Amino acid sequence: MPSTSDSALDGQSRWRSCQRQLIDSLRSHPLLVVLRPSQADCSAPLLEQAPLLRLIDQLTAAGVIHLEIAWSAHPRWLVLMRELKVRYPGLHLGVASITSEVALRSTLELDLAYAMSPCLDLELLAMARRHGQLLVPGVFSPSEFLQAAKAGCELVKLFPAGTLGIDYLRQLSAPMEPLPLVIAAGGLGAADLDPWLSAGYHAVALGRGVIRGDELDPHLLAWLS
């Protein structure tokens, strides 16, 4: 029977492997879309009845491959996530908005390649590593960048990026290199993809702003094509 220390080592090894895989995947397709399921999505008796489904169908048809679904305390959230895993096997599916141990434990049941947090919680990060669950932390300040790097994070999410501005990474890099690779998230739209990627960000995360009415944002479709 493996010891606790052996299990922890296995967890950390998987964590590092998943981190490298996500970095590589984002290098070839540097876009993530983050969706927050509604009560109707989680309550739908059949997945086909969830309003979220049409949006995901549109995104996958357009070529989106990294999709984050925000964690929810709804009792049927896990059911929804398991059904999405089966329906979209080609998606790099992750969980967003992990800010508590309860949320992280729910995510562990899904065995997904990655999860994201809007903040840096070192205790939560350590728990995720022990269990082999990649958790990409959200960072805001120079000290949070440094803490995340010391904790072994080679990839972080700058949140809210739109508030800090596109030049933030360049200003931070001069005194602090080398920095972890950075996903820009929060307050950005499809028209921001090329400018932010050109400014050195490893990837960009977009929310429901990718939808204009019932259709995908033309800027997003143009970028994907």
N, C-alpha and C positions, 0 to 999 in steps of 0.2 A: 504493500500500500504506500503510495507516494506521501512524503512528509509535507507539512505546511510550507516549508521553505522551498521544496521542489515545485509545488503548485504555484507559488508566487513567482518563481523563476520562469516557469512555463507561461504564466500570465504576462509577464513583462516581455518575454520573447515574442509572443503573439501580438502584443501591443506595438512593439517596434516594427514588426512585419506589416501590420495593418497600416501603420503610419506611413511607411515607405510606399506601400501599394497605393494609398490615397494620393500621396504626393506625385507619384508617377502618373496616375490616372488623370489628375488635374492638370498636369503638364501638357497632356495631349488634348484635354477638353476642359479649359479653365472656367467653367460655369457651374454653379450650383443653384438650384431653385428651391426655395423654402416655402412650404405650404402649411397653414394652420387649419386642422380639421374643425369643422363646426359641430355643434350638437347633432345636427341632422346627419352629418357624415358618419358619426360614431353610432348613432341610433338606428340607422337603416338596417332592416332585417336581412337584406341582401346587398352585397357590394355594388351591384348594378344600379341600386337605388340611391347610392351616395352621390350628392352633388359634386364631390371632389373628383369623382371618377372621370367625368367628361374632360375636366381640366388636365388631368394626368394623361389621358389619351391624346389630347392635343399636344402636350409637351413632348411625349415620347415619339409621336409621329413627326414632330418637327426636328427631333434629333437630340433632345436633352437626355443626358445619361446619369447625372448626379442629382438626386432628389432627396430633400430632407423633409420629413413630416414632423411637425412640432409635437412634443409630448403633451399628453392631456391626462387629467385625472379621471376622465370619463371611464366608467367600468368596462365599456366595450372598445376602448382604444386599442388594446392588445389584439382583439379579434380583427379590427380593421387592418392593423399592421400586418398580421399574419396573412390575411387575404391579399393584401397588396404585394407581399413577397411572392405569393404563388402566381398572381396575375401578371406581374412584371418581372420575370426572372432576369431580364437583361439590364434592369436598372441598378445603378449603384445607390442603393437605398440606405438612408441614414436617419437618425433622430435628432431633432433640434430642440433647443430650450431646456436642456438638462441643467437644473439648478439645485437638485436635492437628491438625497440618497434614495428616496422613494422612486423618483423618476429614473435614476440610474438602474435600480434593481428591476424595474419594468423593462428597461432596454436590454438588460442581460438575458431576459427570457427569449428575446428575438434573435440573438446571435447575428447581429448586423455588423458590417465591417467598420462602421464609424458612427460616432455621435458628436454633437456640438453643444457647447455651452456659451451663453452670452457673456459670461464672466469667468474670472479666475478663482477657483476654489481649490486650494492645494490638497485638502483632505479628500475631496471628491475625486480629484485627479489621481491621488494615490490609490483610492479604492478601485477606480476603473483599471488602473495598471495591474493591480493584484489579480483582477478577474480577466485580464486580457482583452478588455473592451477599450478600443481607441476612443478617447474623449479629447476633442480639439477645444482648447479653452478660448474664451473671449478675452481680449486684452484691450486696454485703453491708454494706459500711461507708460512711460519709460520703465518705471519700476516693475510693472506687471509683465512687460516684455522680458525683462531680466529674470524675474522669478520663473516664468514659464520656460525659458531657455535652460535655467539651472535644473528644472524638473524633468528635462529630457525632451521637451516639446520642440520638434523641428518644424512644426506647422501650427500657426495660431490664427485666430479670427479677430481682425480689428473691428470693434463694434462700439459705438455706431460710427462707421467710416465716413458717412456723409457729413456728420457734424464736424469731424476733425479735418476733413479736406484732403484732396488728392496729394498734396505736397507733404503730408505728415510723414510718410515713410522715408522720403528723401532727407528730411530734416533730422529724423531719428537715426538714420543709417550713419551719418557722418561721425558722431561721437560713439556709436554703440555697435558697429559692425564687429563680428558677423551676427546678424539677426536671424530668427526663425523665418521661414517662408510665411507669407501673410495672405490670408483670404480677406478681402474687403467686403464688409457686410453692414447693412443698415442705412436706409435712406438713398439707395442707388437704384437707377433704372437701366433698362436695356441700352439706352444711348450712352451710358457710362462705361460699358464693357471695354471698348477699345482704348479710350483714354486712360483708364485705371490700369489695365494690363500693360500698356506702354510705359506707365510710370513705375513699373517694377513689382506690382502686386502679382502673386502667384495665381490667384483666381478671384472671381467676384461672385458673391451670393446675392440673388435677387428674390424678392418676395412676390406677393400677389399683384404687384404693380406690372407684372409681365402680361396681365390681362387688360384689354381695353374693351369694355362692354362684354361681349361673349366671345371675343376673338383674342388671339395672341397679339402682343404689341408688334407692329410691323418692324420696329428696330430689332427686336429679338429674332424674328424670322429672317431678316436680312443678314444678321450676324451668323446665325446657324447655317445659312446656306452658303 
